[in-house]
Amino acid sequence: MAKIAPQNIDYRNRARRNLERARGQLNSNDDERLPYAVLELRFAMEAITYDRAQAFKDDLPYEEYSTWQPRKLVAVLAGIDPSIMKTSTLRIGIEDQPGVPSTNMEILGTEFVLTADDIKDHYDVLGGGLHIPTMAQFQKDKLPDPVILRARCDEIVSIIDRVLTSQVWNSTFNVSSHIDCFRCKTPMRRRLPHGVKTLKAVCFECKAEYAVKDEADGKVLWSPVVSEAPCANSDCTAKVSLWPDEIKPGTCWTCKECGVVSEISLNVGVKGAE
């Protein structure tokens, strides 16, 4: 049974509340309050990432809904389409003639996103501000510098604020291809990122893999990733196609040509034996 995506959650406003609470902690000018600012900023980064993921939930494998680390979730989104995690400007205009871009484009707004670099540079580093210094840090007099931590927090506040004040957000335009999975008949869809000619698609339901190729002129070729297995009957030339997850000990099939039941098994032999 196909899994149903959950309803959208208002992560964006959650992020705004996290940001405001972080500002309150920073404005107190109390270094003892810095860990609370750090926590709220990390929450805000997580909420923004989840909000972004919701806009592409039809392209997102169901098991990724439980992924809480922003870095991992961003990697999944970038794998679907690299442009998802890039800042972009939306413009609109009437073509001067069909197929020719307008010379009078009106800017609707710029969407600033929380990028993979933002998360890499700040999210994990911030985590250090949530822990009490270790004994080694005390002994070596290498305690975290609150001035440096505060400066980093201020930088992240600016990044998050820019994302949350974008004039447009979570806009999604794409070219995609659809098929019913050859294996389980579940509808499948794969985005075709601009400039990408070949990519991989995996059925969310049965995990069947496909190689997807853009053949131009609106044609897309879906090729199942399978391996041919011969019949166990040495006198039979018939073969069957097996999905990667079927190539394991215990997999059986009945030959349509000779009726022999073949089985995949592991064997251990004596090295050098005839």
C-alpha positions as CSV (number, residue, x, y, z in Angstrom):
1,M,0.0,0.0,0.0
2,A,1.4,3.4,-1.0
3,K,2.4,5.7,1.8
4,I,0.6,9.1,2.0
5,A,2.5,12.2,2.5
6,P,1.5,14.2,5.7
7,Q,-0.2,17.5,5.5
8,N,1.9,20.6,5.4
9,I,3.1,22.0,8.7
10,D,3.7,25.8,9.1
11,Y,7.4,25.5,9.7
12,R,8.1,28.9,8.3
13,N,6.3,30.7,11.1
14,R,7.9,28.4,13.6
15,A,11.3,29.5,12.2
16,R,10.2,33.1,12.6
17,R,9.4,32.6,16.3
18,N,12.7,30.8,16.8
19,L,14.5,33.7,15.3
20,E,12.8,36.3,17.4
21,R,13.5,34.3,20.6
22,A,17.2,34.0,19.5
23,R,17.3,37.8,19.0
24,G,15.9,38.3,22.5
25,Q,18.6,36.1,24.0
26,L,21.4,37.9,22.1
27,N,20.0,41.4,22.9
28,S,20.2,40.5,26.6
29,N,24.0,40.8,26.3
30,D,24.4,38.1,28.8
31,D,26.9,35.5,27.8
32,E,25.2,32.9,29.9
33,R,22.2,33.2,27.6
34,L,24.2,32.4,24.4
35,P,23.4,28.7,24.5
36,Y,19.7,29.5,24.4
37,A,20.3,31.7,21.4
38,V,22.3,28.9,19.7
39,L,19.5,26.4,20.3
40,E,16.8,28.7,18.8
41,L,19.0,29.4,15.8
42,R,19.5,25.7,15.2
43,F,15.7,25.1,15.5
44,A,15.2,27.9,13.0
45,M,17.6,26.3,10.5
46,E,15.9,22.9,10.9
47,A,12.4,24.5,10.4
48,I,13.5,26.3,7.3
49,T,14.9,23.1,5.8
50,Y,11.8,21.1,6.6
51,D,9.7,23.9,5.1
52,R,11.7,23.7,1.9
53,A,11.4,19.9,1.8
54,Q,7.6,20.1,2.1
55,A,7.4,22.0,-1.2
56,F,9.0,19.0,-2.9
57,K,7.3,16.2,-0.9
58,D,6.0,14.6,-4.1
59,D,9.6,14.0,-5.2
60,L,10.9,13.0,-1.7
61,P,11.1,9.4,-0.7
62,Y,8.8,8.7,2.2
63,E,11.5,7.4,4.5
64,E,13.2,10.8,4.3
65,Y,10.3,12.4,6.2
66,S,11.9,11.2,9.4
67,T,15.3,12.7,8.5
68,W,16.0,15.4,11.1
69,Q,19.5,16.5,10.2
70,P,19.3,19.5,7.8
71,R,22.6,18.5,6.2
72,K,21.3,15.1,5.2
73,L,17.9,16.4,4.0
74,V,19.5,19.1,1.9
75,A,21.7,16.5,0.3
76,V,18.6,14.5,-0.6
77,L,16.9,17.6,-2.1
78,A,20.0,18.5,-4.1
79,G,20.0,15.0,-5.5
80,I,16.5,15.5,-6.8
81,D,17.4,18.7,-8.5
82,P,20.5,20.9,-7.6
83,S,18.5,24.1,-8.4
84,I,16.2,23.4,-5.4
85,M,18.9,24.6,-3.0
86,K,19.9,27.7,-4.9
87,T,18.8,31.3,-4.6
88,S,16.7,32.4,-7.6
89,T,14.8,35.4,-8.9
90,L,11.4,35.0,-10.4
91,R,10.6,37.2,-13.5
92,I,7.6,37.3,-15.7
93,G,6.9,38.9,-19.1
94,I,4.9,38.6,-22.3
95,E,6.9,37.1,-25.2
96,D,7.5,39.4,-28.1
97,Q,6.8,36.4,-30.3
98,P,6.3,32.7,-29.5
99,G,9.4,31.1,-28.3
100,V,11.3,34.4,-27.9
101,P,11.9,35.6,-24.3
102,S,10.3,38.9,-23.5
103,T,12.4,42.0,-23.5
104,N,10.3,43.6,-20.8
105,M,10.5,41.3,-17.8
106,E,8.9,42.2,-14.4
107,I,10.7,41.0,-11.3
108,L,8.2,39.3,-8.9
109,G,10.8,38.7,-6.2
110,T,14.0,36.9,-5.2
111,E,13.9,33.8,-3.1
112,F,16.9,33.4,-0.8
113,V,17.3,29.8,0.4
114,L,19.3,28.3,3.3
115,T,22.0,26.6,1.3
116,A,24.1,23.5,1.9
117,D,27.1,25.8,2.6
118,D,25.1,27.7,5.2
119,I,24.3,24.5,7.0
120,K,27.8,23.2,6.6
121,D,29.4,26.4,7.9
122,H,27.1,27.1,10.8
123,Y,24.7,24.4,11.9
124,D,27.2,21.8,13.2
125,V,29.6,24.4,14.5
126,L,26.8,26.0,16.6
127,G,26.3,22.6,18.3
128,G,29.5,23.1,20.2
129,G,27.9,26.0,22.0
130,L,25.3,23.7,23.5
131,H,27.8,21.7,25.6
132,I,29.7,22.4,28.8
133,P,33.4,22.7,28.2
134,T,35.3,19.4,28.6
135,M,37.9,18.8,31.3
136,A,40.6,19.0,28.7
137,Q,39.4,22.4,27.6
138,F,39.5,23.7,31.2
139,Q,43.0,22.2,31.8
140,K,44.4,23.7,28.5
141,D,42.6,27.0,29.1
142,K,40.9,26.7,25.7
143,L,37.3,27.6,26.7
144,P,34.9,28.8,24.0
145,D,35.2,32.5,23.3
146,P,31.7,34.1,23.9
147,V,32.7,37.0,21.6
148,I,33.3,34.6,18.7
149,L,30.2,32.7,19.4
150,R,28.1,35.9,19.6
151,A,29.6,37.1,16.3
152,R,28.7,33.7,14.6
153,C,25.1,33.9,16.0
154,D,24.8,37.5,14.6
155,E,25.9,36.2,11.2
156,I,23.4,33.4,11.3
157,V,20.6,35.8,12.3
158,S,21.3,37.8,9.2
159,I,21.2,34.7,7.0
160,I,18.0,33.4,8.5
161,D,16.3,36.8,8.4
162,R,17.2,37.1,4.7
163,V,15.6,33.7,4.0
164,L,12.4,34.5,6.0
165,T,11.9,37.9,4.4
166,S,12.2,36.7,0.8
167,Q,9.4,38.1,-1.4
168,V,8.7,34.7,-2.8
169,W,9.4,31.3,-1.4
170,N,9.1,27.6,-2.2
171,S,8.3,28.4,-5.8
172,T,8.8,25.2,-7.9
173,F,8.9,24.9,-11.7
174,N,10.1,21.8,-13.3
175,V,9.9,19.4,-16.3
176,S,9.2,15.9,-15.2
177,S,8.5,12.5,-16.6
178,H,5.9,10.0,-15.4
179,I,5.4,6.2,-15.7
180,D,3.8,3.4,-13.7
181,C,6.5,1.2,-12.1
182,F,7.0,-1.9,-14.2
183,R,7.3,-3.9,-11.0
184,C,4.5,-2.8,-8.7
185,K,2.5,-0.4,-11.0
186,T,2.8,2.5,-8.5
187,P,2.8,5.9,-10.4
188,M,6.4,7.3,-10.5
189,R,7.6,10.8,-11.3
190,R,11.1,12.1,-11.8
191,R,12.2,15.7,-12.2
192,L,14.5,16.3,-15.2
193,P,16.8,19.1,-14.0
194,H,17.9,21.5,-16.7
195,G,21.0,20.3,-18.5
196,V,20.9,16.8,-17.0
197,K,20.6,14.1,-19.6
198,T,20.7,10.9,-17.5
199,L,19.8,10.2,-13.9
200,K,18.5,7.5,-11.6
201,A,14.9,7.0,-10.3
202,V,13.8,4.7,-7.6
203,C,10.2,3.6,-7.0
204,F,9.2,4.8,-3.5
205,E,7.0,1.7,-3.0
206,C,9.0,-1.3,-4.2
207,K,12.5,0.3,-4.6
208,A,12.8,-0.8,-8.2
209,E,15.6,1.2,-9.9
210,Y,15.5,2.9,-13.3
211,A,17.9,4.7,-15.5
212,V,16.1,7.8,-16.9
213,K,17.5,9.4,-20.1
214,D,16.3,12.6,-21.7
215,E,16.3,11.8,-25.5
216,A,15.2,15.4,-26.4
217,D,12.1,16.4,-28.4
218,G,10.0,15.7,-25.3
219,K,10.9,12.0,-25.2
220,V,12.2,10.3,-22.1
221,L,13.4,6.7,-21.9
222,W,13.0,4.8,-18.6
223,S,15.2,1.6,-18.5
224,P,14.8,-0.8,-15.6
225,V,18.0,-1.6,-13.8
226,V,17.9,-5.4,-14.0
227,S,20.3,-8.3,-14.6
228,E,19.7,-11.3,-16.7
229,A,19.9,-14.7,-14.9
230,P,20.2,-18.0,-16.8
231,C,18.0,-21.0,-16.3
232,A,19.6,-23.7,-14.1
233,N,18.9,-26.2,-16.8
234,S,22.1,-26.4,-18.8
235,D,20.1,-27.5,-21.8
236,C,17.9,-24.4,-21.7
237,T,18.9,-21.0,-23.0
238,A,16.1,-19.0,-21.4
239,K,16.9,-16.1,-19.1
240,V,14.9,-14.0,-16.7
241,S,15.4,-10.4,-15.6
242,L,16.0,-9.8,-11.8
243,W,15.9,-6.6,-9.9
244,P,19.0,-5.8,-7.8
245,D,17.2,-6.7,-4.6
246,E,16.3,-10.1,-6.0
247,I,19.8,-11.1,-6.6
248,K,20.3,-12.9,-3.3
249,P,20.3,-16.5,-1.9
250,G,16.9,-18.0,-1.8
251,T,15.4,-16.2,-4.9
252,C,13.6,-18.7,-7.0
253,W,11.8,-18.6,-10.4
254,T,10.2,-21.1,-12.7
255,C,11.5,-21.1,-16.2
256,K,8.8,-20.3,-18.8
257,E,10.5,-22.4,-21.4
258,C,11.4,-25.7,-19.7
259,G,9.5,-25.5,-16.4
260,V,12.6,-26.0,-14.2
261,V,12.7,-24.1,-10.9
262,S,16.0,-22.2,-10.5
263,E,17.3,-20.9,-7.2
264,I,20.1,-18.5,-6.4
265,S,22.4,-20.0,-3.7
266,L,25.9,-19.5,-2.3
267,N,28.4,-22.3,-2.6
268,V,31.8,-22.8,-1.0
269,G,34.2,-25.0,-2.8
270,V,37.7,-26.3,-2.2
271,K,40.3,-24.1,-3.9
272,G,42.0,-25.9,-6.7
273,A,39.6,-28.9,-6.7
274,E,38.5,-30.3,-10.0
